C-alpha cells in the first residue's frame, strides 16, 4: 500500500476539511479519471480544459474510489473519506512527488522544441530488456499526463517522461515534481512562441530543467545554436554530428527508406527511415541509455531494429492511389525545412498540401513567408495551402514565380481538387500543425 495511515495522507495534503475519516482504508494508488479509478484508490478531482473532475465525484465513488480529494466542499452523502483542499492541482503535484520519492526509479526527463516523443520511444526501446521501463503515453506531457504516468508506476526501475510546455515556468515546475536523474534536451526552435515569446525564451524554458537536481546528468544537442551555449552543469554529455561530442554521427548513405550513419567512427547505425533528421533522436536515446552503463556497441546494434516511429512523423504510406509523406503531427519552420530534404529524394511528381503552423505569435506571417523558397527548391509540381496564416505563404510563392499554387478554405475542397487534378501515383507531402487536421484530406479522397 502507498499510504496505510490516514495521518500520512493528511500531512501530505494539508486539507482545510475532512469528512468521513472513520471510513478511511489504506490507499493503494491515485487516479484523476473517474472511469478508470480502482478499488482502494483515491480520486483527485481536477479541472481540465474540457471537463471538471468535481462533476464526476459520484461516478468515482460508484466505481470504487476509497477516498476523494476535492477543492470544492461538495454536499452529498458518501461513505468514503472526503478531503477538501485549497487547490487540487497543488495536491496532485504533492502526490506525484510523494510517489516518485517512494518508488524511487531512475527518472529520465526529455524536453525540446522537436523530437521529444521519438527520442522517448527510442530510449524506452533501448532500455527494455535490460531494465523494466514506464513511459508516458504518446504525447501526454503536461501535468495531467505526467500525473497519469506516475500514478501507473508499479515496480519499474526506469521512468521516462516527456515534458512539454506552452508557457514560461512549466518545465521548471514539472522537473521539480519528478526530479530527473538524467535530462535530455533535443532542440531549441521556433515553437510555442505565443507563450514563450522568443527563441531566447524557449532556451531559458528548456534549460530550466537542470535546476531541479544538482546531480542531474544532462544529455544535450551540440549542433543546436542555442543549446551549444549551455554551460551551467558539469555533468553535460553532448551529442551531434560535429567535433567535441560524447557521441557523434556521420552520414554514410541514405535513400527514401533508410539512412545509415557511422557513430564515433566505429559503430554503424541504420535507421529504418529515409528522414536523416531522426539521427538526433537516435543520438539522444543512445547517449541517454549509455549512462546506465549499457555498452554502446550493443545499443547501436539494437537500435537498428527500431521501427516504432510515432505516427504522423515523416510517415510514408500508400493510400487512395497516392504515396503520402505524412508529417502532420505538428509543424514549425525548422521541422518543415528538414522534412523537405526527404521530399527531394523522390523522383515522383510531387504535391505539397501545407496548413498553418500555429502558435508562432507576432512573427507568424514572417515564418510562413520564409517557407516559399524552400518549397520552390524542393521541386513541387503543385502547392496547396490551407488556413489563415498559410495565405502569407501562398502570396510569397506567387511572388517568386510559383504559378501552380492554390489556397483552400476546407478539407473537402482540397480533396476535391486532388481527386480531379492530381495524377495518380504522385507523392503528396502533408505538413501542418496538429489542430489543422490535414489527415481529413486523405479520408475524403475517393
C-alpha positions in Angstrom: 0.0 0.0 0.0 1.2 3.5 -0.8 -0.4 5.1 2.2 -1.7 2.9 5.1 -2.2 5.6 7.7 -4.7 8.4 7.4 -2.3 10.8 9.3 0.2 10.4 6.5 -2.3 11.5 3.9 -3.4 14.4 6.0 0.3 15.5 6.3 0.7 15.2 2.5 -2.5 17.1 1.6 -2.9 19.6 4.5 -6.7 19.7 3.9 -9.0 22.5 5.1 -11.7 19.9 6.0 -12.0 16.2 6.3 -15.3 14.2 6.2 -15.9 10.5 7.0 -12.4 9.9 8.3 -13.8 6.9 10.3 -14.2 5.2 6.9 -10.5 5.5 6.0 -8.9 2.5 4.4 -5.3 2.1 3.2 -4.7 3.7 -0.2 -3.1 1.7 -3.0 -2.9 4.4 -5.6 -4.4 7.6 -7.0 -6.5 8.5 -10.1 -7.7 11.6 -11.9 -10.1 9.6 -14.2 -13.4 8.6 -12.6 -14.0 6.0 -15.3 -10.7 4.2 -14.6 -10.4 4.6 -10.8 -9.9 1.3 -9.0 -10.9 -0.1 -5.6 -8.7 1.3 -2.8 -7.6 4.2 -5.0 -8.1 7.9 -4.1 -9.7 10.1 -6.7 -8.3 13.6 -7.2 -10.9 15.9 -8.7 -9.1 18.4 -11.0 -10.5 20.8 -13.6 -9.2 20.3 -17.1 -9.7 22.3 -20.3 -12.8 20.4 -21.2 -14.1 18.8 -18.1 -14.2 19.4 -14.3 -13.4 16.3 -12.2 -15.6 17.6 -9.5 -18.6 16.8 -11.7 -17.6 13.1 -11.6 -17.1 12.5 -7.9 -20.2 10.5 -7.6 -19.1 8.3 -10.5 -15.7 7.8 -9.0 -17.3 6.6 -5.7 -19.6 4.4 -7.6 -16.6 2.9 -9.5 -14.8 2.0 -6.3 -12.8 5.1 -5.2 -12.0 4.7 -1.5 -11.2 8.4 -0.9 -12.0 11.7 -2.6 -9.7 14.7 -2.8 -11.6 17.9 -3.8 -11.2 21.6 -3.7 -15.0 22.1 -3.6 -17.0 21.2 -0.5 -19.5 19.1 -2.3 -22.6 18.5 -0.3 -23.7 14.9 -1.0 -23.7 11.7 1.0 -20.9 9.2 0.5 -19.3 6.6 2.7 -15.7 7.3 1.9 -13.3 9.9 3.3 -13.6 13.3 1.7 -10.5 15.7 1.8 -11.2 19.3 0.9 -8.1 21.1 -0.1 -7.4 24.7 -1.3 -6.1 23.6 -4.7 -6.3 20.1 -6.2 -3.6 20.9 -8.7 -1.2 21.5 -5.8 -2.4 18.3 -4.2 -1.8 16.5 -7.5 1.8 17.7 -7.6 2.4 16.8 -4.0 1.1 13.3 -4.5 3.3 12.9 -7.6 6.4 14.0 -5.7 5.5 11.5 -2.9 5.1 8.6 -5.3 8.3 9.5 -7.2 10.3 9.6 -3.9 8.6 6.4 -2.5 9.1 4.3 -5.7 12.4 5.9 -6.5 13.0 4.8 -10.1 15.8 6.2 -12.3 14.0 9.1 -13.9 14.7 10.5 -17.4 13.1 13.8 -18.5 13.1 14.7 -22.2 12.2 18.1 -23.5 12.9 20.2 -26.6 11.1 22.0 -29.3 11.1 19.0 -31.6 11.9 15.3 -31.3 10.8 14.6 -27.8 8.4 11.7 -28.5 10.6 9.9 -31.0 13.6 10.2 -28.6 11.4 8.9 -25.8 10.3 5.9 -27.8 13.8 5.1 -28.9 15.2 5.4 -25.4 12.5 3.1 -24.0 13.2 0.6 -26.8 16.9 0.5 -25.9 16.5 0.1 -22.2 13.7 -2.6 -22.3 15.3 -6.0 -21.9 17.9 -4.6 -19.5 15.6 -2.9 -17.0 11.8 -2.5 -16.7 10.5 0.8 -18.1 7.5 3.0 -17.8 7.0 6.0 -20.1 4.2 8.5 -20.7 1.6 7.5 -23.3 2.1 9.2 -26.7 2.4 12.9 -26.1 0.7 13.2 -22.7 3.4 15.5 -21.4 1.7 18.2 -19.4 1.0 18.0 -15.6 -2.1 15.8 -16.1 -0.2 13.4 -18.4 2.8 13.3 -16.1 0.5 12.5 -13.2 -1.3 9.7 -15.0 2.0 8.1 -15.8 3.4 8.4 -12.3 0.1 7.1 -10.9 0.6 3.9 -13.0 4.1 3.4 -11.8 4.5 0.0 -10.2 7.9 -1.6 -9.7 9.6 -0.3 -12.9 13.2 0.5 -12.4 13.2 3.3 -15.1 10.7 6.1 -15.6 10.9 8.1 -18.9 8.9 11.3 -19.0 8.5 13.6 -21.9 8.0 17.2 -20.7 6.0 19.7 -22.8 5.5 23.5 -22.4 3.4 26.3 -23.8 4.3 29.0 -21.2 7.2 30.0 -19.0 7.8 28.1 -15.9 6.1 24.8 -16.9 9.3 22.8 -17.4 10.8 24.0 -14.2 7.6 23.1 -12.3 7.4 19.6 -13.9 11.1 19.0 -13.3 10.8 19.9 -9.6 8.0 17.3 -9.3 9.8 14.4 -11.0 13.4 15.4 -10.0 15.1 13.8 -13.0 18.3 11.8 -12.7 19.0 12.2 -16.4 17.8 15.1 -18.5 17.7 15.2 -22.3 17.2 18.4 -24.4 16.8 17.9 -28.1 16.4 21.3 -29.8 15.5 25.0 -29.3 13.4 26.0 -32.3 10.6 28.5 -33.0 7.7 26.6 -31.4 5.0 27.9 -29.0 6.2 31.5 -29.5 2.8 32.8 -28.4 3.6 31.8 -24.8 7.4 31.7 -24.8 7.8 34.9 -27.0 11.3 34.3 -28.4 14.0 31.7 -29.1 15.8 33.1 -26.1 12.6 32.5 -24.0 12.4 28.9 -25.4 16.1 28.3 -24.5 15.5 29.6 -21.0 12.5 27.5 -20.5 14.1 24.3 -21.7 17.3 24.6 -19.6 15.3 25.4 -16.5 15.1 21.6 -16.1 18.6 21.5 -14.7 17.8 23.4 -11.5 15.6 20.5 -10.2 18.5 18.3 -9.3 22.1 19.4 -8.9 23.4 15.9 -9.6 21.4 15.5 -12.8 23.3 14.3 -15.9 22.4 16.4 -18.9 22.3 14.9 -22.5 22.2 17.9 -24.9 22.4 18.7 -28.6 25.7 20.4 -29.5 24.5 21.1 -33.1 21.7 23.4 -31.9 22.8 27.1 -32.0 21.2 27.9 -28.6 21.9 24.7 -26.7 25.6 24.7 -27.8 26.0 27.7 -25.5 24.8 25.8 -22.5 27.5 25.8 -19.7 25.5 25.6 -16.4 26.2 22.0 -15.4 29.4 19.9 -15.1 27.6 16.7 -15.9 27.0 17.5 -19.5 27.1 14.9 -22.3 27.0 16.3 -25.8 25.6 14.6 -29.0 25.8 15.9 -32.6 27.4 15.5 -36.0 30.5 17.5 -35.3 33.6 17.5 -33.0 33.6 17.8 -29.3 30.7 15.4 -28.7 30.4 12.5 -26.3 28.6 10.7 -29.1 28.9 11.9 -32.8 27.5 10.6 -36.0 28.4 10.9 -39.7 26.1 10.1 -42.6 27.3 7.3 -44.8 24.3 6.8 -47.2 20.5 7.3 -47.4 17.6 6.7 -49.7 13.8 7.0 -49.3 13.6 4.0 -47.0 16.6 4.1 -44.7 19.6 6.1 -43.5 23.0 4.7 -42.4 25.4 6.5 -40.1 28.8 5.8 -38.5 29.0 6.6 -34.8 32.3 7.5 -33.2 33.9 6.3 -36.5 33.3 2.6 -35.4 29.6 1.7 -34.8 27.3 1.5 -37.9 23.7 2.5 -37.3 21.0 2.1 -39.9 17.7 3.8 -39.2 14.5 2.4 -40.9 13.6 5.8 -42.3 14.9 8.0 -45.2 14.5 11.0 -42.9 18.1 11.8 -41.8 16.9 14.1 -39.1 15.9 11.1 -36.9 19.7 10.8 -36.2 19.3 13.4 -33.5 16.6 11.4 -31.7 18.8 8.3 -32.0 21.9 10.0 -30.6 20.0 11.4 -27.7 18.5 8.0 -26.9 21.8 6.1 -27.3 23.7 8.5 -25.2 21.0 8.6 -22.6 20.8 4.8 -22.4 24.7 4.5 -22.2 24.6 6.5 -18.9 23.1 3.3 -17.4 26.5 1.7 -18.3 25.0 -0.2 -21.2 27.6 -0.9 -23.9 27.3 1.4 -26.9 28.1 -1.3 -29.5 25.1 -3.4 -28.3 22.8 -0.4 -28.0 23.7 0.7 -31.6 23.0 -2.8 -32.9 19.7 -2.9 -31.1 18.5 0.5 -32.4 19.0 -0.8 -36.0 15.8 -2.8 -35.3 13.7 0.1 -34.2 10.6 0.7 -36.3 8.1 2.1 -33.9 8.3 5.7 -35.1 5.4 7.7 -33.8 2.6 8.1 -36.3 2.3 11.3 -38.4 6.0 12.0 -38.1 7.6 11.6 -41.6 5.3 8.6 -42.1 5.3 7.2 -45.6 2.1 5.3 -46.6 0.3 4.3 -49.8 -3.4 5.2 -49.8 -6.1 6.1 -52.4 -3.6 5.6 -55.2 -1.1 8.1 -53.9 2.1 8.0 -51.9 1.7 10.2 -48.8 4.5 11.6 -46.8 2.6 12.4 -43.6 4.2 14.8 -41.2 1.1 16.3 -39.7 1.6 15.7 -36.0 2.9 19.3 -35.7 4.7 21.9 -37.7 7.3 24.6 -37.3 9.7 26.3 -39.7 12.7 24.1 -38.7 10.9 20.8 -39.0 9.3 21.9 -42.2 12.6 22.5 -44.0 14.1 19.4 -42.6 11.2 17.3 -44.0 11.8 18.8 -47.4 15.2 17.0 -47.5 13.4 13.7 -47.7 10.9 15.0 -50.3 13.8 15.8 -52.6 14.9 12.1 -52.7 11.7 11.1 -54.5 11.6 11.1 -58.3 7.8 11.1 -58.5 5.6 14.1 -59.3 5.2 16.0 -56.1 2.3 17.9 -54.5 2.6 19.8 -51.2 -0.5 20.3 -49.0 0.5 22.9 -46.4 -1.6 24.0 -43.5 -0.9 26.7 -40.8 2.0 26.5 -38.4 0.3 27.6 -35.2 1.4 29.4 -32.0 4.1 31.4 -33.8 3.0 34.7 -32.3 3.8 38.1 -33.9 6.2 36.5 -36.4 3.7 34.1 -37.8 3.5 35.8 -41.2 7.2 36.0 -41.5 7.8 32.3 -40.8 5.1 31.3 -43.2 6.5 33.5 -46.0 10.0 32.1 -45.2 8.9 28.6 -46.5 8.3 29.8 -50.1 11.9 29.5 -51.3 12.5 26.0 -49.7 9.2 24.8 -51.2 10.1 26.0 -54.7 13.6 24.4 -54.4 12.1 21.1 -53.4 10.6 20.7 -56.9 6.9 20.5 -56.2 4.7 20.5 -59.2 1.8 22.0 -57.2 1.4 23.6 -53.8 -2.0 23.7 -52.0 -2.3 25.9 -48.9 -4.9 25.8 -46.2 -5.6 28.1 -43.3 -5.5 31.8 -42.4 -1.7 32.0 -41.9 -0.9 29.9 -44.9 -2.3 32.7 -47.1 1.0 34.5 -46.4 2.9 31.5 -47.9 0.6 31.4 -50.9 1.3 35.0 -51.6 5.0 34.6 -51.2 5.1 31.6 -53.6 3.3 33.6 -56.3 5.7 36.5 -55.8 8.7 34.2 -56.6 7.0 32.8 -59.7 5.3 29.6 -58.4 2.2 29.5 -60.7 0.7 26.2 -59.6 -0.2 27.5 -56.1 -3.8 27.4 -54.8 -5.4 28.3 -51.5 -8.4 26.4 -50.0 -10.8 27.1 -47.1 -11.8 23.4 -46.4 -10.5 19.9 -46.3 -13.3 18.9 -48.7 -12.2 21.5 -51.3 -8.6 20.2 -51.1 -9.7 16.6 -51.6 -11.9 17.5 -54.5 -9.0 19.3 -56.2 -6.7 16.3 -55.6 -9.3 13.9 -57.0 -9.8 15.9 -60.2 -6.4 17.5 -60.9 -3.6 15.4 -59.3 -2.1 12.5 -61.2 -2.4 9.1 -59.5 0.8 7.8 -58.1 2.1 11.3 -57.2 3.8 11.9 -53.9 1.7 14.1 -51.6 3.5 15.9 -48.8 1.2 16.7 -45.9 2.5 19.3 -43.4 0.7 21.4 -40.8 0.0 21.8 -37.1 -2.0 19.2 -35.4 -5.1 21.3 -35.0 -5.3 21.8 -38.8 -6.2 18.0 -39.1 -4.8 17.5 -42.6 -5.4 13.8 -42.3 -9.0 14.6 -43.1 -8.0 15.3 -46.7 -6.8 11.7 -47.1 -10.0 10.4 -45.6 -12.1 12.4 -48.1 -10.2 11.3 -51.2 -12.1 8.9 -53.5 
